[in-house]
Amino acid sequence: MDTAAAPLPEMDLVEMTLADVADAFARGITAEALAAAFLERIKTYNPQYNAIIYLNESALDDAREIDRRRAAGEELGPLAGVPVVVKDTMDMVGFPTTAGWHFLSSKAGGVDLIPETDSPVVARIRNAGCVILGKTNVPVLSATGSHASDSWAGPTLNSAMLDRMPGGSSAGTATAVGASLAVLGLAEETGGSIQNPAAAQGLVGIKPTFALVPNAGVVPLAGSTRDVVGPIAHCVRDAALTLDVLAGYTAEDPKTVAGIGKKPEGGYASRLSTTALQGKRLGLYGPGWRDRSLSEDCMLLYERVQKELETRGATLVADPFAGSGFNEIGKPAKGLDHYDPSGMESVPYDMDLYLKRLGPSAALKSFAEFAEATKAEDPFAPDGVLFFLRDLPGLWKGLENPTTPPDLPEFLAAREAYLKILAKVMEGNRLDALIFPQMRDELPPLVGSETIHETCVCELNIAGLPGVTVPAGTYPSGAPFNIIFIGPLWSEADLLALAYDYETATGYRKAPNLVSGQ
């Protein structure tokens, strides 16, 4: 792909937002020139950070088509011509979907899973006119929320701090956006994989309500119970405008019928306001939510955030879940810090559906074929990447008969209990939202046995609740500190408004100092 055939116009790609892109187009810069400039930046920095594992050879052609449509006077949306990246696990015609595993990559000696159709989310960003620059790195089977260090493509580094964990499993997407290798990125979450990498790299991430955004055509860990797709961006407005494109019903993913009528009139950016926090009541993190304390440095930063929120006119309620029983619902898996995988016993069934959707030419067409191809590293073995699922009652039945939907009584009971208590607590305290530090302490080193210690992953994933994470400063070491706004089902527009008010008042997002990989 020749990106240097003509001199590139002067553009500041660092921290570029949708507003900046619109301004560039208004000044006569073409989508082709913008894409070419980002491809040059990828050439400079990606060798160091390893965020993008496949480049889209058609990116410049796609950008030229946007330029043609714009020149013809066609009315285009805010994402048209915008350079984006897509998480490896999302099916994209012409590209292998590897799930970070060498068994699923011909480059690493395995087989390529080449989808015959785009996943709905990829189709939607294509239809919005986005220029997809490439696909981003993930850990094996997206099985960790901390890093991508076990990927066949090698580890992805944190754009904010090279020696700290980048967050996972959407590590590559977060690093690509954090390093300004793209304006926006698509991420996906089963257990923190949007909120963790966004927070680890000081970015905005939306973990949407379960079933708001389709996840068909995305390698599942809990496709029918927990998995969600959402954006990672530099700012709240960009994330909101991207969610407009991603959200909504499709027959390809029947569960999205639940979201009909839930999207806000005027779109997710329609309520953004610099006075959104005024008069709002926000619940604070405490042992009633999860009985795991914050580190001293985290608490100091959180106390500063509280003062900033009160300055914006918000009223804060300490530990509103105290005595509610909320913190007793979860059942963390053995061998993990604090992670309840309930609902993930659906993975054999969901994987079988995913493989069948790839099409008749797929190298693997069923879970049985998948299991045979990967048996040398059985993910469900005691030393496998999904070892923590072994104690889930329904897993073994699912493995025996992956074509039958599993019974999930424990998951359903936990989800109902979380939602019932949340509704009671929020109503009883007249809360508009919750506001927590996204992590309980500082990012751990990239190399080592420690993992990210978050505050709200399994609770949100099991209950299906939305969250918006936003930069809120740094630790003394320079490690990012993010907060997360949490609300009831379908409350994304309200959470984005609160996050926007905080973001514009504080301006904590700062461009990192990158190291060239050339």
C-alpha positions as CSV (number, residue, x, y, z in Angstrom):
1,M,0.0,0.0,0.0
2,D,1.7,3.2,-1.2
3,T,0.9,6.0,1.2
4,A,3.7,8.3,0.1
5,A,2.9,8.8,-3.6
6,A,2.1,12.4,-3.1
7,P,3.0,14.9,-0.4
8,L,0.6,14.8,2.5
9,P,-1.1,18.0,3.7
10,E,-0.3,19.4,7.1
11,M,-2.7,17.8,9.6
12,D,-2.4,17.3,13.4
13,L,-3.5,13.7,13.8
14,V,-2.7,13.6,17.5
15,E,-5.9,13.3,19.6
16,M,-7.9,14.0,16.5
17,T,-11.7,14.0,17.1
18,L,-14.7,13.9,14.9
19,A,-15.0,17.6,15.2
20,D,-11.3,18.0,14.0
21,V,-12.0,15.6,11.1
22,A,-15.1,17.6,10.1
23,D,-13.0,20.8,10.2
24,A,-10.3,19.2,8.1
25,F,-12.8,18.2,5.4
26,A,-14.3,21.7,5.5
27,R,-10.8,23.0,4.8
28,G,-10.6,20.9,1.7
29,I,-8.5,17.9,3.0
30,T,-9.7,14.7,1.4
31,A,-10.6,11.5,3.2
32,E,-7.9,9.9,1.1
33,A,-5.2,12.3,2.4
34,L,-6.4,11.7,5.9
35,A,-6.3,8.0,5.6
36,A,-2.9,8.1,4.0
37,A,-1.6,10.3,6.9
38,F,-2.8,7.8,9.5
39,L,-1.3,4.9,7.6
40,E,2.0,6.7,7.7
41,R,1.6,7.3,11.4
42,I,0.9,3.5,11.8
43,K,4.1,2.8,9.9
44,T,6.0,4.9,12.4
45,Y,4.5,3.8,15.7
46,N,2.8,0.4,15.3
47,P,6.0,-1.6,15.2
48,Q,6.6,-0.4,18.8
49,Y,3.1,-0.7,20.2
50,N,1.7,-3.7,18.1
51,A,-1.8,-2.4,18.2
52,I,-2.8,-3.3,14.6
53,I,-2.2,-6.8,13.4
54,Y,-3.8,-6.5,9.9
55,L,-3.8,-3.5,7.7
56,N,-6.7,-3.0,5.3
57,E,-5.2,-2.8,1.8
58,S,-8.4,-1.2,0.5
59,A,-8.4,1.7,3.0
60,L,-7.3,4.3,0.4
61,D,-9.8,3.0,-2.1
62,D,-12.6,3.3,0.5
63,A,-11.5,6.8,1.3
64,R,-11.5,7.8,-2.3
65,E,-15.1,6.5,-2.6
66,I,-16.1,8.8,0.3
67,D,-14.4,11.7,-1.5
68,R,-16.4,10.9,-4.7
69,R,-19.6,10.8,-2.8
70,R,-18.9,14.1,-1.0
71,A,-17.9,15.8,-4.3
72,A,-21.1,14.6,-5.8
73,G,-23.0,16.5,-3.1
74,E,-24.2,13.5,-1.1
75,E,-25.2,14.2,2.4
76,L,-22.8,12.2,4.7
77,G,-22.9,11.5,8.4
78,P,-20.4,12.5,11.0
79,L,-18.4,9.3,10.7
80,A,-18.0,9.4,6.9
81,G,-14.3,9.3,5.9
82,V,-13.2,8.9,9.6
83,P,-10.3,6.4,10.1
84,V,-11.2,3.6,12.5
85,V,-9.9,0.3,13.7
86,V,-11.8,-2.9,14.4
87,K,-11.1,-5.5,17.1
88,D,-9.7,-8.7,15.7
89,T,-12.7,-10.8,17.0
90,M,-15.2,-8.9,14.8
91,D,-15.8,-10.6,11.4
92,M,-14.7,-8.5,8.4
93,V,-14.9,-9.9,4.9
94,G,-11.5,-10.6,3.5
95,F,-9.7,-10.7,6.9
96,P,-9.0,-13.6,9.2
97,T,-10.7,-13.6,12.6
98,T,-8.0,-15.1,14.8
99,A,-9.1,-14.4,18.4
100,G,-5.4,-14.0,19.2
101,W,-4.8,-17.7,19.0
102,H,-2.1,-19.3,16.9
103,F,-4.5,-22.2,16.0
104,L,-6.7,-19.7,14.2
105,S,-3.9,-17.9,12.3
106,S,-2.1,-19.2,9.2
107,K,0.7,-16.7,9.9
108,A,1.3,-18.7,13.1
109,G,0.8,-22.2,11.7
110,G,-2.9,-22.5,12.2
111,V,-5.9,-22.2,10.0
112,D,-7.6,-18.9,9.0
113,L,-11.2,-18.3,9.7
114,I,-12.3,-16.1,6.8
115,P,-15.9,-14.8,7.2
116,E,-18.1,-14.6,4.1
117,T,-20.1,-11.7,5.6
118,D,-19.3,-8.7,7.9
119,S,-20.5,-8.8,11.4
120,P,-23.4,-6.3,11.8
121,V,-21.2,-3.8,13.7
122,V,-18.6,-3.8,10.9
123,A,-21.3,-3.5,8.3
124,R,-22.8,-0.6,10.2
125,I,-19.5,1.4,10.4
126,R,-18.9,0.6,6.7
127,N,-22.4,2.0,5.9
128,A,-21.6,5.1,8.0
129,G,-18.6,5.7,5.6
130,C,-15.9,4.9,8.1
131,V,-12.5,4.1,6.6
132,I,-11.4,0.9,8.3
133,L,-7.6,1.0,8.6
134,G,-7.1,-2.5,10.1
135,K,-7.8,-5.0,12.8
136,T,-6.4,-4.9,16.3
137,N,-4.7,-7.3,18.6
138,V,-6.4,-9.4,21.4
139,P,-5.3,-12.0,23.9
140,V,-6.1,-15.7,23.3
141,L,-9.9,-16.0,23.1
142,S,-10.2,-12.6,24.7
143,A,-9.8,-14.5,28.0
144,T,-8.2,-11.7,30.0
145,G,-9.2,-8.2,30.8
146,S,-5.6,-7.1,31.5
147,H,-3.4,-7.5,28.4
148,A,-2.8,-9.2,25.0
149,S,0.6,-10.7,25.9
150,D,-0.3,-14.2,24.9
151,S,-1.5,-13.3,21.4
152,W,0.1,-15.1,18.4
153,A,0.9,-11.6,17.1
154,G,2.9,-10.7,20.2
155,P,2.1,-8.3,23.1
156,T,0.4,-5.0,22.7
157,L,1.9,-2.2,24.7
158,N,0.1,0.6,26.6
159,S,0.2,3.9,24.7
160,A,0.2,5.8,28.0
161,M,2.9,3.8,29.8
162,L,5.0,1.2,27.9
163,D,5.8,-0.8,31.0
164,R,2.2,-1.1,32.3
165,M,-0.6,-3.4,31.3
166,P,-2.7,-2.0,28.4
167,G,-6.0,-3.4,29.6
168,G,-7.7,-6.3,27.7
169,S,-9.1,-7.9,25.9
170,S,-9.5,-4.9,23.5
171,A,-5.9,-4.0,24.1
172,G,-5.1,-3.3,20.4
173,T,-8.1,-1.1,19.9
174,A,-7.3,1.0,23.0
175,T,-3.7,1.4,22.1
176,A,-4.5,2.3,18.5
177,V,-6.8,5.1,19.7
178,G,-4.5,6.1,22.5
179,A,-1.6,6.4,20.2
180,S,-3.7,8.3,17.6
181,L,-3.3,5.5,15.0
182,A,-7.0,6.0,14.4
183,V,-9.7,8.4,15.4
184,L,-12.0,5.7,16.8
185,G,-12.0,2.0,17.6
186,L,-14.5,-0.8,18.0
187,A,-14.1,-2.9,21.2
188,E,-16.0,-5.7,22.8
189,E,-16.6,-6.8,26.4
190,T,-17.5,-10.0,28.2
191,G,-15.6,-9.2,31.4
192,G,-14.2,-5.7,31.4
193,S,-12.8,-5.7,27.8
194,I,-14.0,-2.2,26.9
195,Q,-13.9,-0.4,30.3
196,N,-10.5,-1.9,31.4
197,P,-8.4,-0.9,28.3
198,A,-10.1,2.5,28.0
199,A,-9.3,3.2,31.7
200,A,-5.8,1.7,31.4
201,Q,-5.0,4.2,28.6
202,G,-7.0,7.3,29.8
203,L,-9.7,7.0,27.1
204,V,-13.4,7.2,26.9
205,G,-15.2,3.8,26.5
206,I,-18.8,2.8,26.4
207,K,-19.8,-0.5,27.8
208,P,-23.4,-0.6,26.5
209,T,-26.5,-2.3,27.9
210,F,-26.6,-5.9,26.9
211,A,-28.5,-6.4,23.6
212,L,-28.4,-2.7,22.6
213,V,-25.6,-3.4,20.0
214,P,-25.6,-6.7,18.0
215,N,-22.7,-9.1,18.7
216,A,-23.5,-11.6,16.0
217,G,-20.3,-12.3,14.0
218,V,-18.1,-11.6,16.9
219,V,-16.0,-14.4,18.5
220,P,-18.0,-15.1,21.6
221,L,-17.2,-15.9,25.2
222,A,-20.8,-15.3,26.3
223,G,-22.6,-14.1,23.2
224,S,-26.1,-15.0,24.5
225,T,-25.6,-13.7,28.0
226,R,-23.0,-11.0,28.5
227,D,-21.0,-10.0,25.4
228,V,-21.4,-6.4,24.2
229,V,-19.7,-4.2,21.5
230,G,-18.9,-0.6,22.1
231,P,-16.6,2.3,21.1
232,I,-13.3,3.5,22.5
233,A,-12.6,7.2,21.7
234,H,-10.6,10.2,22.7
235,C,-13.7,12.1,23.9
236,V,-17.3,11.5,25.0
237,R,-18.9,13.2,22.0
238,D,-17.1,10.9,19.6
239,A,-18.1,7.8,21.6
240,A,-21.7,9.0,21.6
241,L,-21.8,9.5,17.9
242,T,-20.3,6.1,17.3
243,L,-22.9,4.5,19.5
244,D,-25.5,6.0,17.3
245,V,-24.2,4.0,14.4
246,L,-23.7,0.7,16.3
247,A,-26.9,0.5,18.3
248,G,-30.2,-0.9,17.2
249,Y,-32.1,-4.0,16.1
250,T,-31.0,-6.4,13.4
251,A,-32.6,-9.7,12.5
252,E,-29.1,-11.2,12.5
253,D,-29.1,-10.9,16.3
254,P,-32.6,-11.4,17.5
255,K,-31.9,-10.4,21.1
256,T,-31.5,-6.8,19.9
257,V,-35.3,-6.6,19.8
258,A,-35.0,-5.7,23.4
259,G,-33.5,-2.3,22.5
260,I,-36.3,-1.2,20.2
261,G,-37.6,2.1,21.6
262,K,-34.7,2.5,23.9
263,K,-32.5,4.7,21.7
264,P,-32.9,8.4,22.6
265,E,-34.7,10.7,20.2
266,G,-32.0,12.8,18.5
267,G,-29.2,10.3,19.2
268,Y,-26.8,9.6,22.0
269,A,-25.1,13.0,21.7
270,S,-28.4,14.9,22.0
271,R,-28.2,15.3,25.8
272,L,-24.6,16.3,26.0
273,S,-24.4,19.4,28.2
274,T,-22.0,21.3,30.4
275,T,-24.6,21.5,33.1
276,A,-25.7,17.9,33.1
277,L,-24.2,17.2,36.6
278,Q,-26.1,20.1,38.2
279,G,-28.7,18.8,40.6
280,K,-27.9,15.1,40.1
281,R,-27.5,12.6,42.9
282,L,-24.6,10.2,42.4
283,G,-23.9,7.0,44.4
284,L,-20.3,6.4,45.5
285,Y,-18.2,3.2,45.6
286,G,-18.2,1.3,48.9
287,P,-18.3,-2.1,50.5
288,G,-22.0,-2.4,49.9
289,W,-21.3,-2.6,46.2
290,R,-18.1,-4.7,46.5
291,D,-16.2,-5.4,49.6
292,R,-12.8,-4.6,48.2
293,S,-11.1,-1.5,49.3
294,L,-9.4,1.2,47.2
295,S,-5.7,1.8,47.5
296,E,-4.6,4.9,49.3
297,D,-3.5,6.7,46.1
298,C,-6.8,5.7,44.4
299,M,-8.8,7.0,47.3
300,L,-7.0,10.4,47.2
301,L,-7.8,10.7,43.5
302,Y,-11.4,9.6,44.0
303,E,-11.8,12.2,46.8
304,R,-10.6,14.9,44.3
305,V,-13.1,13.7,41.8
306,Q,-15.8,14.0,44.4
307,K,-15.0,17.6,45.0
308,E,-15.0,18.3,41.3
309,L,-18.4,16.7,41.0
310,E,-19.8,18.7,43.9
311,T,-18.4,21.9,42.3
312,R,-20.5,20.9,39.2
313,G,-23.6,20.9,41.3
314,A,-23.9,17.1,42.0
315,T,-24.9,15.7,45.4
316,L,-23.0,12.6,46.4
317,V,-24.3,9.6,48.4
318,A,-21.8,7.5,50.3
319,D,-22.1,3.7,49.8
320,P,-25.8,3.6,48.9
321,F,-25.7,-0.2,48.6
322,A,-24.7,-0.7,52.3
323,G,-26.9,-3.5,53.8
324,S,-28.6,-4.2,50.5
325,G,-27.0,-7.6,49.9
326,F,-25.6,-6.5,46.5
327,N,-22.1,-7.5,47.4
328,E,-23.1,-11.0,48.3
329,I,-24.6,-12.0,45.0
330,G,-21.3,-12.6,43.0
331,K,-19.4,-15.8,43.2
332,P,-15.8,-15.0,42.1
333,A,-14.0,-17.9,40.4
334,K,-11.1,-19.6,42.1
335,G,-7.7,-18.4,40.9
336,L,-8.9,-14.9,39.9
337,D,-8.8,-11.7,41.8
338,H,-12.5,-10.9,41.8
339,Y,-14.2,-12.2,38.7
340,D,-17.6,-14.0,38.5
341,P,-17.8,-15.7,35.2
342,S,-21.5,-16.7,35.5
343,G,-23.2,-16.9,32.1
344,M,-20.0,-17.8,30.3
345,E,-21.0,-21.5,30.4
346,S,-22.8,-20.6,27.2
347,V,-19.5,-20.4,25.3
348,P,-19.7,-23.9,23.6
349,Y,-23.2,-23.1,22.3
350,D,-22.3,-19.5,21.3
351,M,-19.1,-20.6,19.6
352,D,-21.0,-23.2,17.6
353,L,-23.4,-20.5,16.4
354,Y,-20.6,-18.2,15.6
355,L,-18.7,-20.8,13.5
356,K,-21.8,-21.7,11.5
357,R,-22.3,-18.1,10.7
358,L,-18.9,-17.9,9.0
359,G,-20.3,-19.6,6.0
360,P,-19.8,-22.9,4.1
361,S,-16.2,-22.2,3.1
362,A,-15.0,-21.8,6.7
363,A,-12.0,-23.8,7.8
364,L,-14.0,-24.7,11.0
365,K,-17.7,-25.1,10.8
366,S,-18.8,-26.2,14.3
367,F,-17.7,-26.3,17.9
368,A,-16.7,-29.9,17.6
369,E,-14.3,-29.0,14.8
370,F,-13.0,-26.1,16.8
371,A,-12.4,-28.3,19.8
372,E,-10.5,-30.8,17.6
373,A,-8.4,-28.2,16.0
374,T,-7.4,-26.7,19.4
375,K,-7.2,-29.8,21.6
376,A,-3.5,-29.5,22.1
377,E,-4.2,-26.4,24.3
378,D,-7.7,-27.3,25.6
379,P,-9.0,-23.9,26.9
380,F,-11.1,-25.6,29.5
381,A,-8.3,-27.7,31.0
382,P,-6.9,-26.8,34.5
383,D,-4.1,-24.9,32.8
384,G,-6.2,-23.6,29.9
385,V,-7.0,-19.9,29.2
386,L,-10.6,-20.5,30.3
387,F,-9.8,-22.6,33.4
388,F,-12.0,-20.4,35.5
389,L,-15.1,-21.7,33.9
390,R,-14.6,-25.2,35.2
391,D,-16.7,-24.8,38.3
392,L,-19.7,-23.4,36.4
393,P,-22.4,-26.1,36.6
394,G,-23.6,-25.9,33.0
395,L,-20.2,-25.9,31.3
396,W,-19.8,-29.6,31.0
397,K,-23.3,-30.2,29.6
398,G,-22.6,-27.5,27.1
399,L,-19.3,-29.2,26.1
400,E,-21.2,-32.5,25.6
401,N,-23.9,-31.0,23.5
402,P,-22.9,-27.6,22.1
403,T,-25.8,-27.3,19.7
404,T,-28.3,-27.1,22.6
405,P,-28.8,-23.8,24.4
406,P,-27.6,-24.3,28.0
407,D,-29.7,-23.9,31.1
408,L,-28.4,-21.0,33.1
409,P,-30.4,-20.8,36.4
410,E,-27.5,-19.4,38.5
411,F,-26.7,-16.7,35.9
412,L,-30.4,-15.7,35.6
413,A,-30.9,-15.6,39.4
414,A,-27.8,-13.4,39.8
415,R,-28.9,-11.1,37.0
416,E,-32.4,-10.7,38.5
417,A,-31.0,-10.1,42.0
418,Y,-28.5,-7.5,40.8
419,L,-31.2,-5.6,38.8
420,K,-33.8,-5.8,41.7
421,I,-31.4,-4.4,44.3
422,L,-30.1,-1.8,41.9
423,A,-33.6,-0.5,41.2
424,K,-34.4,-0.4,44.9
425,V,-31.2,1.3,45.9
426,M,-31.4,4.0,43.2
427,E,-35.1,4.7,43.9
428,G,-34.6,4.7,47.7
429,N,-31.7,7.1,47.4
430,R,-33.1,9.1,44.5
431,L,-29.9,8.4,42.5
432,D,-29.4,9.4,38.9
433,A,-26.2,7.3,38.5
434,L,-23.3,5.8,40.2
435,I,-19.7,7.1,40.0
436,F,-16.8,4.9,40.8
437,P,-13.1,4.7,40.1
438,Q,-12.9,2.1,37.3
439,M,-9.9,0.4,39.0
440,R,-9.2,0.0,42.7
441,D,-5.5,0.7,42.4
442,E,-2.8,1.6,40.0
443,L,-2.1,-0.3,36.8
444,P,0.2,-3.3,37.3
445,P,3.4,-3.9,35.4
446,L,3.1,-5.4,31.9
447,V,5.3,-8.3,32.9
448,G,4.3,-10.2,36.0
449,S,1.5,-12.3,37.5
450,E,-0.7,-9.4,38.7
451,T,-3.9,-8.4,36.9
452,I,-6.0,-5.3,36.7
453,H,-8.1,-4.8,39.8
454,E,-11.4,-3.2,38.7
455,T,-14.4,-2.2,40.7
456,C,-17.4,-3.1,38.6
457,V,-16.8,-5.5,35.8
458,C,-18.6,-8.7,36.7
459,E,-21.5,-6.8,38.3
460,L,-22.1,-4.8,35.1
461,N,-21.6,-7.8,32.8
462,I,-23.9,-10.2,34.6
463,A,-26.6,-7.5,35.2
464,G,-26.2,-6.2,31.6
465,L,-25.8,-2.6,32.9
466,P,-24.2,0.2,30.9
467,G,-21.1,2.2,31.9
468,V,-19.1,5.1,30.5
469,T,-15.5,5.5,31.6
470,V,-13.8,8.9,31.3
471,P,-10.3,10.2,32.2
472,A,-10.0,11.7,35.6
473,G,-6.2,12.3,36.0
474,T,-3.1,10.3,36.8
475,Y,-1.4,8.6,39.6
476,P,1.9,10.2,40.8
477,S,3.7,7.6,38.6
478,G,1.8,8.9,35.5
479,A,-0.5,5.9,35.3
480,P,-4.0,6.8,34.0
481,F,-6.8,7.2,36.5
482,N,-10.4,6.9,35.1
483,I,-13.8,7.0,36.6
484,I,-16.9,5.2,35.4
485,F,-20.5,6.4,35.3
486,I,-23.0,3.6,35.8
487,G,-26.7,3.6,35.4
488,P,-29.8,1.5,34.9
489,L,-30.5,-0.5,31.7
490,W,-30.7,1.7,28.6
491,S,-29.4,4.8,30.4
492,E,-26.4,5.5,28.0
493,A,-27.6,8.9,26.9
494,D,-27.9,10.2,30.5
495,L,-24.5,8.7,31.5
496,L,-22.8,10.2,28.4
497,A,-24.3,13.6,29.4
498,L,-22.8,13.3,32.9
499,A,-19.5,12.2,31.5
500,Y,-19.4,15.0,29.0
501,D,-20.0,17.6,31.7
502,Y,-17.2,16.1,33.8
503,E,-14.8,15.8,30.8
504,T,-15.3,19.4,29.6
505,A,-14.9,20.8,33.1
506,T,-11.7,18.9,33.9
507,G,-10.0,18.2,30.6
508,Y,-7.8,15.4,32.0
509,R,-7.2,13.5,28.7
510,K,-3.7,14.2,27.5
511,A,-1.8,12.9,24.5
512,P,0.9,10.4,25.5
513,N,4.6,10.8,24.6
514,L,5.1,8.0,22.1
515,V,8.2,6.0,21.2
516,S,8.8,5.4,17.5
517,G,9.1,1.8,16.4
518,Q,11.0,2.5,13.2
